[in-house]
Amino acid sequence: MLGSLYRRARALLRSESIHSEIEEEMRFHVDMRTEENVRRGMSPSEARREAERRFGRLTRMKEQGYEVRGGRWLEAFWRDCRYGARSLRKSPGFTFVAVLTLALGIGVNTAIFSVVNAVLINPLPYREADRLVQFWETNPLKNWTQATVAPANLFDWQEQSQSFTEIAAYMGSDKKGPGLSGLQFDAGGEPERLQGLYVSGNIFNVLGVGAAVGRTLTEEETWAGRDKVVVLSYGLWQRRFGADPKVVGRTITLDGVSREVVGVMPPGFYFPSKEAELWVPAGWNRERITALRRPHFLRAVGRLKPGVTLEQARAEMRTIASRLEAQHPDTNTQMGVGLGPLKEWIVSDVRLPLVVLLAAVAFVLLIACANVANLLLSRAAVRAREVAVRRALGAGRLTVVRQQLTESLLLALAGAGAGLLLAVWFKDLLVSFSPGDIPRLDELRLDWRVLCFTLAAALLTTLLTGLTPALQSVRAGLAPALKEGGQKGSTGQGRRVRGWLVVAEVSIALVLAAGAGLTVRSFLRLLDVNPGFDPNRTLTLRVSLPQSSYKEEAKEREFFERAERAIAGLPGVAAVGSTTLPPLKGYRWTGDMTIEGRPPDDWVREIRHKEITPDYFRAMGLPLLKGRFFDDSDTEKGPQTVIVNDTFARRYFPGEDAVGRRVKFGKPNEDDPWETIIGVVGDEKQDSLSAEVKPEVYNSHLQTAQDEMTLVVRTSGDPRALAGAVREQIRALDPGVPVYDVKTMREIVYESLARERFIMLLMALFAVLALALAAVGIYGVVSYGTAQRTHEIGIRMALGAQARDVLRLMIRQGLKPVLAGVGLGLLAALALTRLMSSLLYGVSASDPLTFGAVALLLTAVSLLACYLPARRATRVDPLIALRYE
């Protein structure tokens, strides 16, 4: 293969000498045949003609001989490239517009594909990552689809399954994410809070990744008594320990516990997210944890054995789940097991948005291609005489088509090169404006896949832009083209094709604009959603008490009481409260519930819980609908009391007063204390502004103290101005307590909409780009048509036509393909926008208002694009027009 390419390249470089050798050899044979014909009695001229007729003309013989030697196609391509480059250089305006148009289309495609490549295509940084699977639990009784796992169930899976080499566990959370823990790192000076993950010791074996320095964890270190070790991330090792290899073996203090550093993971490694800075053994009590089937708080990842398929593993896990359900009906009724590829687990939430964005930029590229194809059609019409002359002199249709496709290829490659430069800038812009919840986005690179995609886009662009104009140019008859050559290339060919290109541009632009319009309306609906609380002038800050210093609930309770009193005394503070989790951050924990007086089989299987201090509702601005708030009487020594949200009251006590009713958080046959509902408060959004509010119970922190809380401070002015003073109050109480995640509630609300805002902005940007390209294309077609009809316009005006008549005629003819494109676009949009219905909130995927507004907008833009060249046509001087051509 390489030898053949070398010989052909060498032939290209020696083309002139090869042509001379072939010509000399062919001439010798023709001369010999001519002499033989003369000896037979022919005249010299007849003998020469007969010899050439027998062997073929020298030019064709020379080309055939060169083709046999293997260099003709390469030389022809090189010749076409040189010719095309000279031709494009002679038309700098056309070349600039075409390259810029393609650069925009290819550039945004390359940038978005680089995101898709980084997030969805590139393999995870683990050994044989395609064999890694994620586990979760399902339960239709509890409406669980991808729930965390109960420890005892996990250990049964490990013992009974045969499809996996190993199954490892790590702390989980309700939102599919890792249950990262804030671990206080004391190294002298102010304590630092590090993001740590509690894991089983075999986690690194399952992932198939070893340490860069030292070693990873072992299975034995999972259990209490051997768990005082830690593995550091590469970034933390560099940042806090100066990349010192001697850190292995050193003891560090985390949350008051001394742990030996046993290893440092390699650069680029992360699990399960980039936020994890260190990995700590779970330190479980073996007997207790293996019997614990409630609560569910673990995530699990396993490695398939070689040769075992995912479907085989799923079938086995279904069998195990059925067996456990029969053995443990109290806890495992309808408890199922789900598993899927680890990569799919990580990226499933962002797959659809990224695919939608990739489709959107593909539409932009199609519109760009249609624009350039229109430019090439106009250019082909101008060069019709040139093509006709070449064909008359012996050039074949294939030669002409090849030459014009080569010219299109040069434009596409130039556009791809400029698009790559644009993509470098645009991808950095994407990263800077992207929400923080798109996994693996920081791995975005212009790697070989992206370069191959760009090259493929350039080749596809070559066909889309160049094939139709090239075929159109060779379909024209030679005689009409040569006759019209003096008419500035006005051959009349391609008008219908240009009209269909406009139809395509308009329909594609309308589909993209409709998608953008739906995302914009959806986002505006989200902005109008009432979160249930007042986010204005509210500061939040997270406080985590070190377990070594605050082992008793009384100390935890006392610290937060003192902190709230100290902060409440600051000037400008209106109210202070605390909660285990602020709004829009999910839920703390869930449990079963029995309502007093209901039948034994009528119990609830999924109730959310949150611990708060008495003034939390006042600080958040949550309204009291019935009953009362918590007060100082709701202590651990008094009757157990709870407050519920409005959704809870309406669902479980429809038409009744929930205040005064008693519930217990367990099954009817379980010995749990009865708790009295003392109040009903308004709903606060829990997971997101778009998610449905779930029934929730608020427990008093005075009765069930927690060591990690979010303080909520309502102020009379700018909450950010009080952040420093609030920090100082916490530090004055205990310098060893770190304060982190200091944000206003406005910022929390803003961050909760980050992904929707990101998608909306990109869709709007691509729609505007598509509308601009479509308008330019329509303008170009109408302008070209106007120029071609200058003579006709002059005759009409000479015969008495008014300027408004000409204007109306040109606009009407320009709008015909536009209106056809709008009709086709509406039909296509009705079908395609349904695919993005899950990304919308409060608006239908076929929303008539959005579709109507987009159609009117596109028609108005098209009307303007038609009006400008049509208006110019009305200013034609009839005398000059009659002399035109």
ABEGO torsion letter per residue (X at the ends): XAAAAAAAAAAAAAAAAAAAAAAAAAAAAAAAAAAAAAAAGBBAAAAAAAAAAAAEBAAAAAAAAAAAAGAAAAAAAAAAAAAAAAAAAABAAAAAAAAAAAAAAAAAAAAAAAAAAAAAABBBBBBGAAABBBBBBBBAAAGBABBBBBAAAAAAAAAABAABABBBBBBBBAAGBBBBBBBBBBAEEBBBBBBBBBBBAAAAAAAGBBBABEBBBBAAAABBGAABBBBBBAAAAAAAAGGBAAABGBBBBBGGBBBBBABBBBBGBBOABAABABBBBAGBBAAAAAABAOBBABBBBBBBBBGBBAAAAAAAAAAAAAAAAAABAAAABGBBBBBBBAAAAAAAAAAAAAAAAAAAAAAAAAAAAAAAAAAAAAAAAAAAAAAAAAAAAGBBAAAAAAAAAAAAAAAAAAAAAAAAAAAAAAAAAAAAABBAABBGAAABBBBAAAAAAAAAAAAAAAAAAAAAAAAAAAABBAAAAAAAAAAGGBAGBGAAAAAAAAAAAAAAAAAAAAAAAAAAAAAAAAAABBAGBBABGBBBBBBBBBAAABABAAAAAAAAAAAAAAAAABBGBABBBBBABBBGAEBABBBBBBBBGBBAABBBABBBBBBBBAAAAAAAGBBBABEBBBBAABBAABBBBBBBBAAAAAAABBGBBABGBBBBBEBAABBBBBBBBABBBBBBBAABAABBBBBBBBBBAAABBBABBBBBBBBABBAAAAAAAAAAAAAAABAABBBBGBBBAAAAAAAAAAAAAAAAAAAAAAAAAAAAAAAAAAAAAAAAAAAAAAAAAAAAAAAGBBAAAAAAAAAAAAAAAAAAAAAAAAAAAAAAAAAAAAABBGBBAABAAAAAAAAAAAAAAAAAAAAAAAAAAAABBAAAAAABX
